Amino acid sequence: MRGVRYHNQTMSTSPNPAVTGLPEPMSMGEVLRVPIMRRLWIAQLVSTFGDFLALFAVIGVLTFKLKDTAQQVTGLQIAYLLPIAVLGILAGVFVDRWPLKPTLVVSDLTRSALCLLLLLATKTFHFYAILACISILSSFFSPAQGVAIRSAVPMHGLRSANALMQQVLFGMRIVGPGLATILFTTFGPRICYMADAASFLASGCLIASLTLKRVTPEDKQSLETPLDTPAAAPSAKPGLSNILPDMRQGISFIVHHAAVLFVIVALAAGMFVLGCFGPLIAVYVRDSLHASTKIYGTASTMIGIGMFLGVNLLNTVGKKIKNSTLVYGGLGGIAIGLCFLAFLLHIWATVIGTLIIGIAVAGIVVPSNTLIQQETPAALMGRVGSTVMSLVFSAQIAGLILSGLLANRIGVRHVFAVCGLLLVVLIIAGKLFMEPKPVPATT
């Protein structure tokens, strides 16, 4: 709603219209009726499907054609995640400086060309290098996309907008494996690479047809600005000497904003647990349940189904619940799901536990991103968004690396139990230290 300004950090953590002064939260259908958001969503749908096909095909080639080891296959995932983790904070500085639409379009078109290079790859390090280059471009695209969503969607529609974007990712975890298997086994990996290239090209063309506008300083006065102090814009001088001060501005905002700091830590913790969980669930099914690969596939699918259900539940039963409360619930839900796996050695418990984990992950990801977008000044969106992305991907990498080391020392079930305990500690720390303190109203 225009003409409303926040005067403390506590108000904006709740979507309750009586508290924030905002209109009733928009539904996902209402958000999709915003033309810019609808095309951004379609572009996300197309490119995500292409990404899933290409990554599935590359893993298939490394596993079955090149006969790579498990460490080499895991290394592929790290090669894809590492550039975003390293460059994320730096990329946001440039996203806040560069024109929005050219940044998105050039990133998509360049990634399309890089996908075609997969047709020429014959060795493991070829795939590592190409996916790392694609990841570098993604480190600029993702925060720029966040800025575009923030500019296109009203504040009271941001949760539904984030839910729609996450719905694409979570839904692909459900339908993607089957579709990718059919294409890979029927036509081979080359069709998957070309499909990914075509998806990036289609996404770039869709975004090129949009009229994207950054929120200007004049616009900021009419939008809900989360802090009383004005946000510093990127340095007017484009020299490299100004990059470090610009980075410090974004980091300083995060460190000094209790609510944003908490949800970022919570988001990173959730992704760390998923990073640990992904490689270990197959070992858990084999060694702890003594079950078949069919159960492993079922458990993996239940996570995707849970994520998809969680996104939709947020926009039905969770409309009037504070974002911070939903994040606490998400952390607690993951801890409960891990307890099912750690202490109940039954197939039914594994199915229920993985479903709970999937639902709980949605309870962290969507409200966290929404709160960050609502609280972050427009001039800092690129830097804050890229910093979040860097921390999230770093947490996933840490989970991938540490999961095997911890499992070898203490066992898979104990890893799940320790992760659950850490999440409980994080909930307590958040309530004690990271929640924004109420500010007395002033005349």
C-alpha positions as CSV (number, residue, x, y, z in Angstrom):
1,M,0.0,0.0,0.0
2,R,1.4,3.4,-1.0
3,G,2.1,6.1,1.6
4,V,2.9,3.8,4.5
5,R,6.2,3.8,6.3
6,Y,7.4,1.4,8.9
7,H,8.8,2.9,12.1
8,N,10.2,-0.2,13.8
9,Q,11.4,-3.7,12.9
10,T,8.7,-5.6,14.7
11,M,5.8,-4.4,12.6
12,S,7.0,-5.7,9.3
13,T,7.5,-9.3,10.5
14,S,3.8,-9.9,10.5
15,P,1.4,-10.0,7.5
16,N,-1.5,-9.1,9.8
17,P,-3.2,-6.1,8.2
18,A,-4.2,-4.7,11.6
19,V,-0.5,-4.7,12.6
20,T,1.3,-3.6,9.4
21,G,-1.3,-1.4,7.9
22,L,-1.0,-3.4,4.7
23,P,-4.0,-4.7,2.7
24,E,-5.0,-8.4,3.0
25,P,-2.2,-10.6,1.6
26,M,-2.6,-11.4,-2.1
27,S,-3.2,-14.9,-3.2
28,M,-1.0,-16.7,-5.7
29,G,-3.7,-16.3,-8.4
30,E,-3.8,-12.5,-7.8
31,V,0.0,-12.3,-8.0
32,L,0.0,-14.2,-11.3
33,R,-2.4,-11.6,-12.7
34,V,0.5,-9.0,-12.4
35,P,1.8,-9.2,-16.0
36,I,5.5,-8.8,-15.1
37,M,5.3,-11.4,-12.3
38,R,3.5,-13.8,-14.6
39,R,6.2,-13.7,-17.2
40,L,9.0,-14.0,-14.6
41,W,7.2,-17.1,-13.3
42,I,6.9,-18.6,-16.7
43,A,10.6,-17.9,-17.4
44,Q,11.5,-19.6,-14.0
45,L,9.3,-22.6,-14.9
46,V,11.0,-23.1,-18.3
47,S,14.6,-22.5,-17.2
48,T,14.2,-24.7,-14.1
49,F,13.0,-27.6,-16.1
50,G,15.9,-27.2,-18.5
51,D,18.3,-27.0,-15.7
52,F,17.0,-30.2,-14.1
53,L,17.3,-32.1,-17.4
54,A,20.9,-31.0,-18.0
55,L,22.1,-31.7,-14.5
56,F,20.4,-35.1,-14.5
57,A,22.0,-35.9,-17.9
58,V,25.4,-34.8,-16.8
59,I,25.2,-37.0,-13.6
60,G,24.0,-39.9,-15.8
61,V,27.0,-39.5,-18.1
62,L,29.5,-39.3,-15.3
63,T,28.0,-42.3,-13.5
64,F,27.2,-44.7,-16.3
65,K,29.4,-43.6,-19.2
66,L,32.6,-42.2,-17.6
67,K,32.3,-44.6,-14.6
68,D,33.2,-41.8,-12.2
69,T,33.4,-42.4,-8.4
70,A,30.9,-41.1,-5.9
71,Q,33.4,-38.4,-4.8
72,Q,33.7,-37.2,-8.4
73,V,29.9,-37.0,-8.8
74,T,29.6,-35.1,-5.5
75,G,32.4,-32.9,-6.8
76,L,30.2,-32.0,-9.7
77,Q,27.6,-30.6,-7.3
78,I,30.2,-28.7,-5.5
79,A,31.6,-27.3,-8.7
80,Y,28.1,-26.0,-9.5
81,L,27.5,-24.5,-6.0
82,L,30.9,-23.1,-5.2
83,P,31.0,-20.1,-7.6
84,I,27.7,-18.8,-6.3
85,A,28.9,-19.2,-2.7
86,V,32.2,-17.4,-3.4
87,L,31.0,-14.7,-5.8
88,G,27.5,-14.1,-4.3
89,I,28.4,-11.2,-2.1
90,L,30.5,-9.5,-4.8
91,A,27.8,-10.1,-7.5
92,G,25.2,-8.1,-5.5
93,V,27.3,-4.9,-5.7
94,F,27.2,-5.0,-9.5
95,V,23.5,-6.0,-9.6
96,D,22.7,-2.9,-7.6
97,R,24.7,-0.8,-10.2
98,W,23.8,-2.4,-13.5
99,P,20.6,-2.0,-15.5
100,L,18.1,-4.6,-14.4
101,K,16.7,-6.1,-17.6
102,P,20.1,-6.3,-19.5
103,T,21.6,-8.1,-16.5
104,L,18.9,-10.7,-16.6
105,V,18.7,-11.1,-20.4
106,V,22.5,-11.3,-20.9
107,S,22.8,-13.9,-18.1
108,D,20.2,-16.1,-19.7
109,L,21.5,-15.9,-23.2
110,T,25.1,-16.5,-22.1
111,R,24.0,-19.6,-20.1
112,S,22.2,-20.8,-23.1
113,A,25.4,-20.7,-25.1
114,L,27.3,-22.4,-22.3
115,C,24.8,-25.3,-22.3
116,L,25.5,-26.0,-25.9
117,L,29.2,-26.5,-24.9
118,L,28.0,-29.6,-23.0
119,L,27.5,-31.2,-26.4
120,L,31.3,-31.1,-26.8
121,A,32.3,-32.3,-23.3
122,T,34.0,-35.6,-23.2
123,K,35.9,-35.6,-19.8
124,T,34.9,-35.0,-16.2
125,F,36.7,-31.7,-15.9
126,H,34.9,-30.4,-19.0
127,F,31.6,-30.8,-17.2
128,Y,33.0,-29.3,-14.0
129,A,34.2,-26.2,-15.9
130,I,31.0,-25.6,-17.9
131,L,28.7,-26.0,-14.9
132,A,31.0,-23.7,-12.9
133,C,30.7,-21.0,-15.6
134,I,26.9,-21.4,-15.7
135,S,27.0,-21.0,-11.9
136,I,28.9,-17.7,-12.2
137,L,26.2,-16.3,-14.5
138,S,23.6,-17.5,-12.0
139,S,25.2,-15.6,-9.2
140,F,24.2,-12.4,-11.0
141,F,20.8,-13.6,-12.3
142,S,19.3,-14.7,-9.0
143,P,19.7,-11.4,-7.0
144,A,18.6,-9.5,-10.1
145,Q,15.5,-11.6,-10.3
146,G,14.8,-10.8,-6.6
147,V,15.1,-7.1,-7.4
148,A,12.6,-7.5,-10.3
149,I,10.1,-9.3,-8.1
150,R,10.4,-6.7,-5.4
151,S,9.8,-4.0,-8.0
152,A,6.9,-5.7,-9.7
153,V,4.8,-7.0,-6.8
154,P,3.2,-5.0,-4.0
155,M,4.6,-5.7,-0.5
156,H,1.5,-7.6,0.6
157,G,2.0,-9.9,-2.4
158,L,5.6,-10.8,-1.8
159,R,4.9,-14.0,0.2
160,S,2.7,-15.4,-2.6
161,A,5.3,-14.3,-5.2
162,N,8.0,-16.2,-3.4
163,A,5.7,-19.2,-2.9
164,L,5.1,-19.3,-6.7
165,M,8.8,-19.2,-7.4
166,Q,9.6,-21.9,-4.9
167,Q,6.6,-23.9,-6.1
168,V,8.4,-24.3,-9.4
169,L,11.5,-25.6,-7.8
170,F,9.7,-28.0,-5.4
171,G,7.3,-29.2,-8.1
172,M,10.2,-30.1,-10.3
173,R,11.6,-32.4,-7.6
174,I,8.4,-34.4,-8.0
175,V,7.9,-34.6,-11.8
176,G,11.5,-33.9,-12.8
177,P,13.1,-37.3,-12.2
178,G,10.5,-39.2,-14.2
179,L,10.5,-36.8,-17.2
180,A,14.3,-36.6,-17.2
181,T,14.6,-40.4,-17.1
182,I,12.4,-40.8,-20.1
183,L,14.2,-38.2,-22.2
184,F,17.7,-39.4,-21.1
185,T,17.0,-43.1,-21.8
186,T,15.1,-42.6,-25.0
187,F,17.1,-39.8,-26.7
188,G,20.3,-39.6,-24.8
189,P,22.0,-36.8,-23.0
190,R,22.4,-34.5,-26.0
191,I,18.6,-33.8,-26.2
192,C,18.8,-32.8,-22.5
193,Y,21.6,-30.3,-23.1
194,M,19.8,-28.8,-26.1
195,A,16.6,-28.5,-24.1
196,D,18.4,-26.6,-21.3
197,A,19.9,-24.2,-23.9
198,A,16.5,-23.7,-25.4
199,S,15.0,-23.1,-21.9
200,F,17.5,-20.3,-21.2
201,L,16.9,-18.8,-24.6
202,A,13.1,-18.8,-24.0
203,S,13.6,-17.3,-20.5
204,G,15.8,-14.5,-21.9
205,C,13.3,-13.7,-24.6
206,L,10.4,-13.5,-22.1
207,I,12.3,-11.2,-19.8
208,A,13.4,-9.1,-22.8
209,S,9.7,-8.4,-23.5
210,L,9.2,-6.9,-20.1
211,T,9.4,-3.3,-18.9
212,L,11.4,-3.6,-15.7
213,K,11.9,-0.6,-13.5
214,R,14.0,-0.3,-10.4
215,V,12.5,1.3,-7.3
216,T,13.8,4.9,-7.4
217,P,14.5,7.1,-4.3
218,E,11.2,8.8,-5.1
219,D,9.4,5.5,-5.2
220,K,10.9,4.5,-1.9
221,Q,9.1,7.3,-0.1
222,S,5.8,5.8,-1.2
223,L,6.7,2.2,-0.4
224,E,7.0,0.5,2.9
225,T,10.6,1.3,4.0
226,P,11.7,-1.0,6.8
227,L,14.0,1.3,8.7
228,D,13.9,5.0,9.7
229,T,17.4,5.6,8.4
230,P,17.7,5.9,4.7
231,A,19.6,3.2,2.9
232,A,22.8,4.1,1.2
233,A,22.7,3.7,-2.6
234,P,25.6,2.1,-4.4
235,S,28.5,4.4,-5.0
236,A,28.1,6.8,-7.8
237,K,31.6,6.2,-9.0
238,P,31.9,2.8,-10.7
239,G,35.5,2.3,-9.8
240,L,36.7,-0.9,-8.2
241,S,37.8,1.0,-5.1
242,N,34.1,1.5,-4.2
243,I,33.2,-2.2,-4.3
244,L,34.4,-2.9,-0.8
245,P,32.4,0.0,0.8
246,D,29.3,-1.1,-1.1
247,M,29.7,-4.7,0.1
248,R,30.1,-3.4,3.7
249,Q,26.8,-1.5,3.4
250,G,24.9,-4.7,2.6
251,I,26.6,-6.7,5.3
252,S,26.1,-3.9,7.9
253,F,22.4,-3.8,7.2
254,I,22.1,-7.6,7.7
255,V,24.2,-7.6,10.9
256,H,22.3,-4.7,12.5
257,H,18.8,-5.9,11.6
258,A,17.8,-8.5,14.1
259,A,14.9,-10.1,12.1
260,V,16.8,-10.3,8.8
261,L,19.8,-11.7,10.5
262,F,17.8,-14.4,12.2
263,V,16.0,-15.6,9.1
264,I,19.2,-15.7,7.1
265,V,20.8,-17.8,9.8
266,A,17.7,-20.0,9.9
267,L,17.7,-20.3,6.1
268,A,21.4,-21.3,6.1
269,A,20.9,-23.8,8.8
270,G,18.0,-25.4,6.9
271,M,20.1,-25.7,3.8
272,F,23.0,-27.1,5.8
273,V,20.7,-29.9,7.1
274,L,19.4,-30.6,3.6
275,G,23.0,-30.7,2.4
276,C,23.8,-33.3,5.0
277,F,20.5,-35.1,4.4
278,G,20.7,-35.5,0.6
279,P,23.8,-37.7,0.4
280,L,23.1,-39.7,3.5
281,I,19.4,-40.7,3.0
282,A,20.5,-43.5,0.6
283,V,23.0,-44.8,3.1
284,Y,20.4,-44.6,5.8
285,V,17.9,-46.7,3.8
286,R,20.5,-49.3,3.0
287,D,22.2,-49.6,6.4
288,S,19.6,-48.6,8.9
289,L,16.4,-49.8,7.3
290,H,18.0,-52.6,5.2
291,A,15.5,-51.6,2.5
292,S,15.7,-51.4,-1.3
293,T,16.3,-48.5,-3.7
294,K,12.6,-48.3,-4.1
295,I,12.3,-47.0,-0.6
296,Y,15.1,-44.6,-1.2
297,G,13.3,-43.2,-4.2
298,T,10.1,-43.0,-2.2
299,A,11.8,-41.0,0.6
300,S,13.4,-38.6,-1.9
301,T,10.0,-38.0,-3.6
302,M,8.3,-37.4,-0.3
303,I,10.6,-34.5,0.4
304,G,9.5,-32.9,-2.9
305,I,5.9,-33.6,-2.2
306,G,6.2,-32.1,1.3
307,M,7.9,-28.9,-0.1
308,F,5.1,-28.6,-2.7
309,L,2.4,-29.1,0.0
310,G,4.1,-26.7,2.3
311,V,4.2,-23.9,-0.2
312,N,0.4,-24.2,-0.8
313,L,-0.3,-24.5,2.9
314,L,1.5,-21.2,3.5
315,N,-1.0,-19.4,1.3
316,T,-4.1,-21.0,2.9
317,V,-3.7,-21.6,6.6
318,G,-0.6,-19.4,7.1
319,K,-1.7,-16.1,5.6
320,K,-2.0,-14.3,8.9
321,I,0.9,-15.9,10.7
322,K,4.1,-13.8,11.2
323,N,7.0,-14.7,8.9
324,S,9.3,-15.1,11.9
325,T,6.8,-17.5,13.6
326,L,6.6,-19.6,10.4
327,V,10.4,-19.8,10.3
328,Y,10.5,-21.1,13.9
329,G,7.8,-23.6,12.9
330,G,9.9,-24.7,9.9
331,L,13.0,-25.2,12.0
332,G,11.1,-27.2,14.5
333,G,9.4,-29.2,11.8
334,I,12.8,-30.3,10.3
335,A,14.0,-31.2,13.8
336,I,10.8,-33.4,14.3
337,G,11.3,-35.1,10.9
338,L,14.9,-35.8,11.7
339,C,13.8,-37.4,15.0
340,F,11.5,-39.7,13.1
341,L,14.6,-40.9,11.1
342,A,17.0,-41.1,14.0
343,F,14.8,-42.9,16.5
344,L,12.1,-44.8,14.6
345,L,13.6,-47.4,12.3
346,H,10.5,-48.2,10.3
347,I,9.7,-47.5,6.7
348,W,6.5,-45.7,7.6
349,A,8.4,-43.4,9.9
350,T,10.9,-42.7,7.1
351,V,8.1,-41.7,4.8
352,I,6.4,-39.5,7.4
353,G,9.7,-38.0,8.5
354,T,10.8,-37.0,5.0
355,L,7.3,-35.6,4.3
356,I,7.5,-33.4,7.4
357,I,11.0,-32.3,6.5
358,G,9.7,-31.2,3.0
359,I,6.8,-29.3,4.5
360,A,9.1,-27.6,7.1
361,V,11.6,-26.6,4.5
362,A,8.9,-24.6,2.7
363,G,8.1,-23.0,6.0
364,I,11.6,-21.6,6.2
365,V,12.4,-20.7,2.6
366,V,9.2,-18.8,1.6
367,P,8.8,-16.7,4.8
368,S,12.5,-16.0,5.0
369,N,12.7,-14.6,1.5
370,T,9.5,-12.6,2.0
371,L,10.7,-11.0,5.2
372,I,14.1,-10.2,3.7
373,Q,12.4,-8.5,0.7
374,Q,10.0,-6.6,2.9
375,E,12.7,-5.4,5.3
376,T,15.5,-4.6,2.8
377,P,15.6,-1.0,1.3
378,A,15.4,-1.0,-2.4
379,A,18.9,0.3,-2.9
380,L,20.3,-2.7,-1.0
381,M,18.2,-5.5,-2.6
382,G,21.0,-6.8,-4.9
383,R,23.6,-6.8,-2.2
384,V,21.4,-8.4,0.5
385,G,19.9,-10.9,-1.9
386,S,23.3,-12.0,-3.2
387,T,24.7,-12.3,0.4
388,V,21.8,-14.5,1.4
389,M,22.4,-16.6,-1.7
390,S,26.1,-16.9,-0.9
391,L,25.4,-18.0,2.6
392,V,22.8,-20.5,1.6
393,F,25.0,-22.2,-1.1
394,S,28.0,-22.2,1.3
395,A,25.8,-24.0,3.9
396,Q,24.8,-26.6,1.2
397,I,28.4,-27.1,0.3
398,A,29.4,-27.5,4.0
399,G,26.6,-30.1,4.4
400,L,27.8,-32.0,1.4
401,I,31.4,-32.1,2.6
402,L,30.7,-32.7,6.3
403,S,27.9,-35.3,5.9
404,G,30.3,-38.1,4.8
405,L,32.9,-37.2,7.4
406,L,30.4,-37.1,10.3
407,A,28.7,-40.2,9.2
408,N,31.9,-42.2,9.1
409,R,32.7,-41.1,12.7
410,I,29.3,-41.2,14.5
411,G,26.9,-42.9,12.1
412,V,24.1,-41.6,9.9
413,R,21.4,-41.8,12.6
414,H,23.5,-39.8,15.0
415,V,24.2,-37.2,12.3
416,F,20.4,-36.7,11.9
417,A,20.0,-36.5,15.7
418,V,22.8,-33.9,16.0
419,C,21.3,-31.8,13.2
420,G,17.9,-31.8,14.9
421,L,19.5,-30.7,18.2
422,L,21.3,-27.9,16.5
423,L,18.0,-26.6,15.0
424,V,16.4,-26.6,18.5
425,V,19.4,-24.6,19.8
426,L,18.9,-22.2,16.9
427,I,15.2,-21.7,17.8
428,I,16.1,-20.9,21.4
429,A,18.9,-18.5,20.3
430,G,16.6,-16.8,17.9
431,K,14.0,-16.2,20.6
432,L,16.5,-14.9,23.1
433,F,18.9,-12.8,21.0
434,M,17.8,-12.3,17.4
435,E,14.1,-11.3,17.6
436,P,13.6,-7.5,17.1
437,K,12.7,-5.7,20.3
438,P,9.4,-3.8,20.3
439,V,9.9,0.0,19.9
440,P,7.6,2.2,21.9
441,A,5.3,4.2,19.6
442,T,6.1,7.9,19.4
443,T,3.9,10.8,18.4
